[in-house]
């Protein structure tokens, strides 16, 4: 929740570009992108323009969340860091606010050079 509105935080590793990304979206909007439905989008972060919205340090995005008064379950952060270490991609996992995996789709291809 952010300011009494439900949100979804998507944090991940971009295998092809070798960088972390993050989006924070409101859950109470239609599926279309409406003005105000996105709280944070790495592609529109002026500090990341030179790197096309990616950061080599997941801590950058954890700092953005902290600035917003938000945090992630440690298990989610650890999973994203493991993806970066393995250069894995295309897998998806959904976590509840306590850090429990509620749904998961395995990586299409586990490890890439």
N, C-alpha and C positions, 0 to 999 in steps of 0.2 A: 504494500500500500504506500502511496505517496500522496500526501494532502488529501486523505480519505478517498482516493481513487485506486482501484486495483491496477497493477502494472505487471508486465512481463519483462524480465531482463534476459537478453540473449548475449552471452559471452562465448567467444570461440576463437579457434585458430584457423587462419586462412592458409591452407597447405600450399597452394600455388604461389602466393605472394610472401609467405613466411612472416606473418605478423598476426597480432591479436586484433580482434574487433569487438565492438559492443553496441547494442541498441537497447534502449529502454522505451517501451511503448505502453500506453494506457490500454487496459483490457476492456474498458467500457465504451470503446468506439466501434464503428462498423469496420469491416475488414479493409475498406478503402482507406487511403491515406488522407485524412482530413486535417485541416489546420489545427494544431494543438494536440493531435493524437500521439505524436512522438515527443517524448521528454528529452531524449538524447540520442543522437545518431552519429557514429564515428565518422561517417562520410562528410558530415557538415561541421566537423570540429576544426576551427581555424588553426589550432595548434598542430594538427595532423595533416595539413594541406600538402606538405612536401613529401609525405609518405603515403598519400592517397587514402588517408583515413585509418591507416594501420599503425600499431605501436609494437615495438620489439619487446616491450615490458608490460606484462599484465598489470603491474602495479599502477600504471598510468590510469587504467580504467577503474581499478579499485579506489583510487583517489577521487575520480569523478563521482563514484557512488558515495563515498564518504562525504564529499561536499554536499550531496543531495540528502544526506542523512540516511543512506541506504547501505546495506551490506549483503554479501552472498554467503551461503553456507560454505564452509571450508571444503567440503567434499566436492562441490562444484568447481571451485577454483583449482583444486588438486587435479581433477579430471581434465580441465582445460590445459593445465601445465603438462600433464602426461601426454595429451595430444600433441602439444608443441614439441616435446622431447622425442616423440616417435614420428613427427611430421605426419600425423594422421589427420584425416578429414572425412567429411560427409556423414559422420555419425551424429546422432542427436540424442540427447537425454533431457528429460524434464524433471525438475526437482521441486519439492514443496518447500515451504519456508523453513523447515527444520533440517533440510539437507537430504531427505529421503528421495531416492529415484522413484518417480511415479510412472514413467514410461521411458522406453529406450529403443532406438533403432541403431544397430551396429554400424560401424564404419563400412563403407562400400569396399574399400581397400585399406587394410590396416596400416601399412608402413610404406613410406615413399622416400626415396633419396632426396 
